Amino acid sequence: MPLLSSEIAEQVKQELADLGGPVRLVMFTQEFECEYCAETRQLVEEIAALSDQLTAEIYNFVVDAEKAEELGVDKIPAVAVIGAEDYGVRLYGIPSGYEFSSLLQAIRTVAAGKPELSEETLAALAEVTDPVHIQVFVTPTCPYCSRSVMLAHQLAVASPAVRADMVEANEFPQLAIKYQVMGVPRTVINETVHIEGAAPEPMVMEKLHEALAGLEEEKEKEYAL
């Protein structure tokens, strides 16, 4: 039975009709001990069937461990959205509810290869050389989460130094506990800097620079030793 109704499938088909280029939806699954792997795989395959610019690639997380390592995938279900290049756009957990729009927007952004960010943000990201890892914790019922996920993915497309993950908090409770996710969206940058709520672009960039400053301090301490 399809996950997408005929009406929703037609809407998605129209939304993806003018993609700027081909996109691969690389999904990692393992039916054993993965509650939403089967549904995520079906969703990816249904979406890919709606555009000739989309292809679905399905890998087994254990059997295809080398591929998972190559793409930096460390948990499942996972979807890597890859266009002309791999921008580091990832979704962990089934992109259902409000996060369905995050997946569609990720596809469009990756296909275009041109993020919709301010000139100030683009200029600042051009100066970033140290690695930045953004994790946005979400739940499917959160109406504000997709805004944070979309911004994080835009930043990843804009800079080769940035990779950005959507992480469904309910599916990865160990991570929710580790990062003290009491509400969503909660954005974690480089393990150390946190943002509560759907922050605007300038605030996220401020926090990104805060995380990079912390990284520089750590480097200086290592050199001092």
ABEGO torsion letter per residue (X at the ends): XBABBAAAAAAAAAAAAABAEBBBBBBBBBABGBAAAAAAAAAAAAAAAABAABBBBBBBAAAAAAAAAAAGBABOBBBBBBBABBAGBBBBEBBBEAAAAAAAAAAAAAAAGBBBBBAAAAAAAAABABBBBBBBBBBAABAAAAAAAAAAAAAAAABAABBBBBBBAAABAAAAAAAGBABOBBBBBGGABBBBEBBBAAAAAAAAAAAAAAAAAAAAAAAAX
